[in-house]
């Protein structure tokens, strides 16, 4: 009895060898995104913003790597019987992989613009309580993140402290002042 895998052409085996693990990774990424654990540092509404208010979209990210190979491999599998030349099939696979990455980047960019727009007045945060989301380092050692409700919306902001000690995740703090539209100076409750 011959296994289905061994009866395939080497090219098709390679495509399946790429498609299966990248499909699993894609499903895991999707589930993590829906439960709120995905995209730290990638194209999300709380990413760094340049001087023009534009979000920098990075081409070389793990998500784009997964999306490229997902499009690449499934195109190779789908068109394997239809295209005789392996060179043309591989070029089509590369093209579709790049198109998929471009589409996903465009969607993430559009979502980030929707997230950034709005009429939240960050000055309303002064004096309000917040929860430390990522540990806030001691003064001058970097930024952490807080989560707070402001104008009936729960938002995440970068946070710095004047304290000599780091403030641990989960602690309640108060916003002392606004440094910029995305960063607050906080103090212990």
Backbone torsions as a table, in degrees:
resi	resn	phi	psi	omega
1	UNK	NA	126.2	-177.4
2	UNK	-95.5	135.2	178.4
3	UNK	-73.6	147.8	-179.3
4	UNK	-58.4	-33.8	-177.5
5	UNK	-66.8	-42.1	-175.2
6	UNK	-76.8	-16.2	179.8
7	UNK	-84.2	-4.2	-177.9
8	UNK	-88.8	157.1	171.1
9	UNK	-64.3	149.9	-179.7
10	UNK	-56.7	-40.2	179.9
11	UNK	-59.3	-46.1	-179.8
12	UNK	-68.3	-36.2	175.6
13	UNK	-61.0	-42.7	178.8
14	UNK	-63.1	-43.8	180.0
15	UNK	-62.0	-43.4	177.5
16	UNK	-66.5	-36.4	177.9
17	UNK	-64.8	-26.9	174.9
18	UNK	-85.6	-44.4	-173.5
19	UNK	-62.9	-43.8	-174.6
20	UNK	-64.7	-54.9	-178.9
21	UNK	-66.0	-36.7	-179.5
22	UNK	-71.1	-29.7	174.8
23	UNK	-67.5	-41.6	177.9
24	UNK	-63.2	-45.2	178.5
25	UNK	-61.8	-41.1	179.1
26	UNK	-61.1	-44.0	179.6
27	UNK	-63.4	-42.9	178.4
28	UNK	-62.5	-44.6	177.5
29	UNK	-59.4	-43.2	-178.4
30	UNK	-63.5	-46.1	179.0
31	UNK	-62.3	-43.8	179.7
32	UNK	-63.6	-36.6	178.2
33	UNK	-65.2	-43.7	-178.8
34	UNK	-67.7	-29.0	178.3
35	UNK	-93.9	5.3	172.3
36	UNK	88.7	19.7	-178.7
37	UNK	-109.6	0.8	-175.2
38	UNK	-102.9	165.0	169.3
39	UNK	72.2	21.9	173.3
40	UNK	-64.4	123.2	177.3
41	UNK	85.9	-3.1	177.3
42	UNK	-102.1	-163.8	-172.7
43	UNK	-69.4	79.9	176.1
44	UNK	-125.8	171.3	-174.0
45	UNK	-65.5	-18.4	-178.2
46	UNK	-103.2	16.6	178.5
47	UNK	-74.2	167.3	178.5
48	UNK	-61.0	146.0	-179.8
49	UNK	-122.8	137.1	-179.4
50	UNK	-81.7	-177.2	-173.3
51	UNK	-61.9	-27.5	179.9
52	UNK	-85.7	1.7	-177.5
53	UNK	82.4	7.3	-180.0
54	UNK	-89.5	144.6	177.1
55	UNK	-86.5	132.7	175.8
56	UNK	-77.4	123.5	175.6
57	UNK	-99.6	127.6	-178.6
58	UNK	-96.5	134.4	-179.4
59	UNK	-79.1	-38.5	-175.9
60	UNK	-96.1	81.9	175.1
61	UNK	-122.9	163.1	179.3
62	UNK	-62.3	-40.2	179.7
63	UNK	-61.9	-42.9	178.2
64	UNK	-66.2	-37.0	176.3
65	UNK	-59.5	-47.4	179.1
66	UNK	-63.9	-45.6	-179.3
67	UNK	-62.4	-40.6	178.8
68	UNK	-60.2	-52.5	-176.7
69	UNK	-70.1	-26.4	173.8
70	UNK	-64.8	-49.2	177.5
71	UNK	-65.5	-41.2	-179.6
72	UNK	-59.2	-54.2	-173.7
73	UNK	-69.5	-44.5	-178.2
74	UNK	-69.1	-29.6	173.4
75	UNK	-66.1	-44.2	178.5
76	UNK	-60.4	-41.3	178.6
77	UNK	-68.6	-43.3	-175.9
78	UNK	-67.0	-39.3	-175.1
79	UNK	-102.3	9.8	-177.4
80	UNK	-57.6	-43.8	-179.4
81	UNK	-77.7	-26.7	-173.7
82	UNK	-83.8	-28.6	-176.4
83	UNK	-115.7	118.7	-176.0
84	UNK	-75.1	-38.2	-176.3
85	UNK	-79.3	121.5	179.0
86	UNK	-67.2	-30.2	177.6
87	UNK	-64.8	-49.6	-180.0
88	UNK	-65.8	-36.2	177.7
89	UNK	-65.4	-42.1	178.6
90	UNK	-65.5	-40.9	176.8
91	UNK	-63.2	-40.2	176.1
92	UNK	-63.2	-41.3	178.8
93	UNK	-60.8	-44.5	178.7
94	UNK	-63.3	-44.6	179.7
95	UNK	-60.0	-49.5	-179.2
96	UNK	-64.8	-37.7	176.0
97	UNK	-60.0	-44.7	178.5
98	UNK	-67.3	-37.8	177.3
99	UNK	-63.2	-42.9	179.5
100	UNK	-62.3	-43.4	178.0
101	UNK	-61.9	-42.9	179.9
102	UNK	-62.8	-43.0	179.4
103	UNK	-63.1	-45.6	-179.9
104	UNK	-64.1	-41.9	177.8
105	UNK	-62.7	-40.2	178.6
106	UNK	-64.5	-40.8	177.8
107	UNK	-65.2	-44.1	178.4
108	UNK	-64.6	-37.2	177.2
109	UNK	-64.1	-44.9	178.7
110	UNK	-62.4	-40.5	177.8
111	UNK	-65.8	-37.5	179.5
112	UNK	-67.2	-36.1	177.4
113	UNK	-65.8	-39.3	178.4
114	UNK	-66.0	-36.3	179.9
115	UNK	-70.1	-36.8	-176.0
116	UNK	-78.7	-24.2	-179.0
117	UNK	-78.3	158.7	-179.5
118	UNK	141.3	177.8	-175.9
119	UNK	-120.5	38.1	176.0
120	UNK	-72.1	123.0	175.4
121	UNK	-95.9	105.0	-174.3
122	UNK	-65.1	-17.6	177.2
123	UNK	-65.5	-21.7	176.1
124	UNK	-69.4	-10.7	-179.3
125	UNK	-79.4	-21.8	-176.0
126	UNK	-59.9	127.0	179.6
127	UNK	86.4	-6.4	-177.0
128	UNK	-88.2	150.4	178.1
129	UNK	-75.8	155.2	177.2
130	UNK	-149.5	162.0	176.9
131	UNK	-110.8	135.0	177.9
132	UNK	-70.2	122.8	-176.8
133	UNK	-95.3	-44.3	171.0
134	UNK	-124.7	136.6	-176.4
135	UNK	-46.0	134.1	179.1
136	UNK	-96.5	116.9	-178.2
137	UNK	-65.5	166.2	176.1
138	UNK	-59.6	164.2	-176.5
139	UNK	-51.3	132.0	177.0
140	UNK	77.4	4.6	-176.5
141	UNK	-104.1	5.1	178.5
142	UNK	127.3	-167.4	-177.4
143	UNK	-118.9	155.5	171.5
144	UNK	-121.7	-161.5	178.5
145	UNK	-134.1	146.0	173.1
146	UNK	-122.5	159.3	175.3
147	UNK	-126.0	133.2	-177.8
148	UNK	-151.5	159.6	175.7
149	UNK	-97.1	124.0	179.3
150	UNK	-139.5	124.4	-178.6
151	UNK	53.3	50.7	178.0
152	UNK	60.2	25.3	177.2
153	UNK	-135.6	133.3	176.1
154	UNK	-86.0	125.0	-175.7
155	UNK	-130.2	156.9	172.5
156	UNK	-109.0	139.2	177.8
157	UNK	-136.7	153.3	170.8
158	UNK	-70.2	150.0	-178.1
159	UNK	-143.0	141.7	173.6
160	UNK	-124.8	162.6	-176.6
161	UNK	-134.2	154.6	173.8
162	UNK	-96.2	0.0	-177.8
163	UNK	-70.8	150.1	177.0
164	UNK	-79.2	-14.0	-178.6
165	UNK	-113.9	146.2	174.7
166	UNK	-66.7	153.5	178.7
167	UNK	-108.2	121.0	-171.2
168	UNK	-74.1	155.1	174.7
169	UNK	-55.7	137.0	178.0
170	UNK	94.7	-15.8	-179.6
171	UNK	-72.9	148.6	175.4
172	UNK	-87.8	135.1	179.2
173	UNK	-134.3	174.6	177.8
174	UNK	-127.3	142.8	178.2
175	UNK	-77.1	120.9	-179.8
176	UNK	-88.1	-44.5	179.0
177	UNK	-158.6	167.2	178.9
178	UNK	-100.5	123.3	177.1
179	UNK	-85.5	-50.0	172.1
180	UNK	-151.2	-174.5	-174.1
181	UNK	-62.6	-15.6	-176.8
182	UNK	-122.4	-1.6	-174.5
183	UNK	-133.5	132.1	179.2
184	UNK	-119.1	149.1	168.8
185	UNK	-92.1	126.6	-176.2
186	UNK	-117.7	164.7	176.3
187	UNK	-138.8	157.9	178.3
188	UNK	-64.8	149.1	178.9
189	UNK	-67.7	NA	NA
